[in-house]
């Protein structure tokens, strides 16, 4: 009898311990506490100066690319549009930002046509070469220009950076992260901050 009571008490205590440690499972890599310098000072495709602080209160999904990108960038933007559709009413609590790594060709006018074609709520961001390099450095984005037949191409990192409503870097989503997984991760972030 005493053994059963002890066993029951142990089970209750362990169950209590399990609830004391919040469990979170993200599909994307949890990088909470990393990227302490993660910010930018760029201009959006409407001509408004922007920094990460402008989007406090929303989850931000940030992607670096360029409009002449033949495959990864348009695919990722289409996936992010699908992610917002999956979020339904919560989509209004998310801001997708596309930062160009090609300020030579990606003018404000080009970004204003390209980025909202995927979703009208998306914002394209640009800066001069120095501002672009600073933003990329702050998010540890690698990119290199390579000569090509018709000018040049860029090799670049293909992660999406997910920033919580308080402006903290939380998740690093890979190029092949399915939209439904990213939507689940974003929902989890939104739920934890209510």
C-alpha positions as CSV (number, residue, x, y, z in Angstrom):
1,X,0.0,0.0,0.0
2,X,2.8,2.4,0.9
3,X,4.5,1.6,-2.4
4,X,1.4,2.4,-4.4
5,X,1.0,5.7,-2.6
6,X,4.7,6.5,-3.2
7,X,4.4,5.6,-6.9
8,X,1.2,7.7,-7.3
9,X,2.9,10.6,-5.6
10,X,5.9,10.2,-7.9
11,X,3.6,10.2,-11.0
12,X,1.8,13.3,-9.9
13,X,5.1,15.1,-9.2
14,X,6.6,14.1,-12.6
15,X,3.4,15.2,-14.3
16,X,3.7,18.6,-12.6
17,X,7.3,18.9,-13.7
18,X,6.4,18.2,-17.3
19,X,3.9,21.1,-17.3
20,X,6.5,23.5,-15.6
21,X,8.7,23.3,-18.6
22,X,6.9,24.7,-21.6
23,X,7.3,22.5,-24.6
24,X,7.5,24.1,-28.1
25,X,8.1,22.2,-31.2
26,X,8.9,24.2,-34.3
27,X,9.5,22.8,-37.8
28,X,12.0,25.6,-38.5
29,X,15.3,25.9,-36.5
30,X,14.8,27.7,-33.2
31,X,17.5,30.4,-33.0
32,X,16.1,32.3,-30.1
33,X,18.9,34.3,-28.5
34,X,21.0,34.4,-31.7
35,X,21.2,37.2,-34.2
36,X,21.4,39.9,-31.5
37,X,22.3,42.5,-34.2
38,X,19.4,41.6,-36.4
39,X,18.1,44.9,-37.8
40,X,18.1,46.9,-41.0
41,X,17.7,50.4,-42.2
42,X,16.3,50.3,-45.7
43,X,13.5,51.8,-47.8
44,X,10.3,50.0,-48.7
45,X,8.9,49.9,-52.3
46,X,6.5,52.8,-51.4
47,X,9.5,55.0,-50.5
48,X,9.1,54.8,-46.7
49,X,12.3,54.4,-44.6
50,X,12.0,51.2,-42.6
51,X,13.7,49.3,-39.8
52,X,12.7,46.2,-37.9
53,X,11.2,48.2,-35.1
54,X,8.5,49.5,-37.5
55,X,6.9,46.0,-37.4
56,X,6.7,45.4,-33.7
57,X,3.5,43.8,-32.8
58,X,3.6,41.5,-35.9
59,X,5.5,38.4,-36.7
60,X,7.9,39.3,-39.5
61,X,9.1,36.8,-42.1
62,X,12.2,38.2,-43.8
63,X,13.7,36.8,-47.0
64,X,16.8,38.1,-48.9
65,X,16.9,37.7,-52.6
66,X,16.6,39.5,-55.9
67,X,14.1,40.0,-58.7
68,X,16.2,38.4,-61.4
69,X,16.5,35.2,-59.4
70,X,15.5,32.4,-61.7
71,X,14.0,30.0,-59.2
72,X,14.5,30.1,-55.4
73,X,13.2,33.7,-54.9
74,X,9.9,33.5,-56.8
75,X,9.3,30.0,-55.4
76,X,9.9,31.2,-51.8
77,X,7.6,34.3,-52.3
78,X,4.9,32.0,-53.7
79,X,5.3,29.7,-50.7
80,X,5.1,32.7,-48.3
81,X,1.9,33.8,-50.0
82,X,0.5,30.3,-49.5
83,X,1.6,30.5,-45.8
84,X,-0.5,33.7,-45.4
85,X,-3.5,32.1,-47.0
86,X,-3.2,29.1,-44.6
87,X,-3.1,31.5,-41.6
88,X,-6.5,32.9,-42.5
89,X,-7.4,35.8,-40.2
90,X,-4.0,35.6,-38.4
91,X,-2.4,36.7,-41.7
92,X,-3.0,40.3,-40.7
93,X,-0.7,39.8,-37.8
94,X,2.2,38.8,-40.1
95,X,4.4,41.0,-42.3
96,X,6.5,39.4,-45.1
97,X,9.5,41.5,-46.1
98,X,11.6,40.8,-49.2
99,X,15.1,42.5,-49.0
100,X,16.8,42.8,-52.4
101,X,20.5,41.9,-52.5
102,X,20.7,43.5,-56.0
103,X,20.4,47.3,-55.5
104,X,21.9,47.9,-58.9
105,X,18.9,46.4,-60.8
106,X,16.2,46.2,-58.2
107,X,14.9,49.7,-58.1
108,X,11.9,50.9,-56.1
109,X,9.7,50.7,-59.2
110,X,10.8,47.1,-60.0
111,X,10.2,46.0,-56.4
112,X,6.8,47.8,-56.4
113,X,5.7,45.6,-59.3
114,X,7.5,42.3,-58.4
115,X,6.9,41.9,-54.6
116,X,3.1,42.7,-54.3
117,X,2.4,40.4,-57.3
118,X,2.8,37.5,-54.9
119,X,0.6,39.2,-52.2
120,X,-0.4,42.8,-51.9
121,X,0.6,42.9,-48.2
122,X,4.2,42.0,-49.0
123,X,6.8,44.7,-48.8
124,X,10.0,44.9,-50.9
125,X,13.0,46.6,-49.2
126,X,16.0,48.1,-50.8
127,X,19.0,50.3,-50.0
128,X,22.3,51.4,-51.5
129,X,25.2,48.9,-51.7
130,X,26.4,49.7,-48.1
131,X,22.9,49.5,-46.5
132,X,22.3,46.3,-48.3
133,X,25.6,44.8,-47.1
134,X,24.9,46.0,-43.5
135,X,21.5,44.3,-43.5
136,X,22.9,41.1,-45.0
137,X,25.7,41.1,-42.4
138,X,23.3,41.6,-39.5
139,X,21.4,38.5,-40.6
140,X,24.5,36.5,-41.6
141,X,23.4,36.4,-45.2
142,X,26.0,35.3,-47.7
143,X,25.8,36.6,-51.3
144,X,28.2,36.9,-54.2
145,X,27.9,38.3,-57.7
146,X,28.9,36.1,-60.6
147,X,29.3,37.2,-64.2
148,X,26.8,35.6,-66.7
149,X,26.0,36.0,-70.4
150,X,23.5,38.8,-69.9
151,X,25.2,40.6,-67.0
152,X,25.4,38.8,-63.7
153,X,23.7,36.5,-61.2
154,X,23.8,36.3,-57.5
155,X,24.4,33.3,-55.3
156,X,22.8,33.9,-51.9
157,X,21.6,32.3,-48.7
158,X,18.0,31.1,-49.0
159,X,16.7,31.1,-45.4
160,X,13.6,32.9,-44.2
161,X,14.1,34.7,-40.9
162,X,11.1,34.6,-38.6
163,X,11.0,37.4,-36.0
164,X,8.4,37.5,-33.2
165,X,6.1,40.3,-32.3
166,X,8.7,41.8,-29.9
167,X,11.3,42.0,-32.7
168,X,13.4,39.0,-31.5
169,X,14.8,36.5,-34.0
170,X,13.1,33.2,-33.3
171,X,13.2,30.9,-36.3
172,X,15.3,30.1,-39.3
173,X,13.3,28.4,-42.0
174,X,15.0,26.5,-44.8
175,X,14.4,27.0,-48.5
176,X,12.2,23.8,-48.7
177,X,10.1,24.5,-45.6
178,X,6.5,23.7,-46.7
179,X,4.0,26.5,-46.3
180,X,1.9,24.5,-43.9
181,X,4.8,23.9,-41.5
182,X,5.7,27.6,-41.5
183,X,2.1,28.5,-40.9
184,X,2.1,26.1,-37.9
185,X,5.3,27.7,-36.5
186,X,3.9,31.2,-37.0
187,X,0.6,30.3,-35.2
188,X,2.6,28.9,-32.3
189,X,4.6,32.2,-32.0
190,X,1.4,34.2,-32.2
191,X,-0.3,32.0,-29.6
192,X,2.6,32.3,-27.2
193,X,2.5,36.1,-27.3
194,X,-1.2,36.6,-26.6
